[in-house]
Amino acid sequence: MVHKKTSGIPANDLPTASILIHTELMRIALISPYSRGPQRGNITTVDRISRFLAQRGIELLVLPADALLLEEMEVQLASFAPQLIHGFHARFCGGLAQHLAAKNNLPFVI
């Protein structure tokens, strides 16, 4: 477990910002609405969060909703066995994240 004090640390200074993450064998599936496109919005957010979590030893699986069928996502999730599903963009991935989480008996966040 990593915990750093927050007083006086700028919020945009991610490598030294306050973190409380349990990293022992953590596996997270990220559901992104898009696999490619302009470098802004959800694509940039998913990329940034993926890099940040991977730097801390967290295993990640990114599932782009525009490039995979539901059945393909289900197969990849079963093989990866995540502990959490994080869906980006409530309208495009919220229902999908909820469905996949319920099917795999996992917690999810949007």
N, C-alpha and C positions, 0 to 999 in steps of 0.2 A: 504494500500500500504506500502511495506517495502522498504527502501532504505538505504544502508550502504555505507560509504566512502571506497574507495579502496586502497588508498596509503599505501604501505608497507605490505599489506596482501598477504601471499602466495596463489597462484592460487589453490593449492591442499587442502587448508583448507576450505572445503565446508561450514561447519556450520557458519563461520564468513566471508566468501568471499562476494564480492559485489553482491547484489541481487536487482533486481527491478522486483517484481512480484505483480500483482494485484490478490489477493486471494479471494475476495468476490464472493462466489458461483461459483468458477472456477471448471470446469469439463473437463478432458482431457482423450481421448482415445489413448492408445499407442498400435501400431501394431508391434508385434515382429515376426521375421521370424521363431523362434523356441520356443517351450514350455519347452524343457529340453535338456540337453546335457552338454558338458564340461563347467566348470565355467570360461569362457573367452569370449571375443567378445561381440556380441549383447545381449546375455543372461545376462551377467554381467552388461552391460550398462543399459539395461531396468530395471533390479533389482535396481541398484544404483539410477537411476533417479526417479523411483517409490518411493523408500524410502525417498529420498530428498524432493520430492514434497508433499508426504503424511504428512511429518513432518511439513509442512507449511500449512496444512489444505486443500490442493487441492484434490478433489475427482478424482480417477483414475479408468479406466477400461483397463485391459491389454487383448488384443486379439491376441493369438498365431496363426499365419498363418498356421502352420503345424498341428494344432489340430482342427481347426474350418472350416467349409464350409463357403463360401461367404454368403449364406442365414442365417446361424447362426450368423455371424458377424453383418449382417444388422438388425436382430431382437434385438441383444444385444445393438447395437448402438441406435436404436429407443427407447428402454427402458431407457437407460442411459442418453441420450440427452446431449452429450458433446458439448463444445464450440470450441474445437480444436481437430484435429486428428494429431498425430505424428507417422509417419512410420519410422521404423528403417531398414536400408539397402535398398538403392535405387533399386537395381536389384530385390530383393525378395519381397519388400513391397511397393515400390514407386507407381506402377500402381494401386495396391490395395488401398492404402491410397488416391490416386487421385480419383479413382472411388467412394469410400465411401464418401469422402468429397463432390464430385459433387452431388451425390444422396441425401445427407442430407443438401446441401447448407451450407457447413462449410469450414472454412480455414483449410489448412493442411501444415505440414512441413515434410521434409525428413531429 
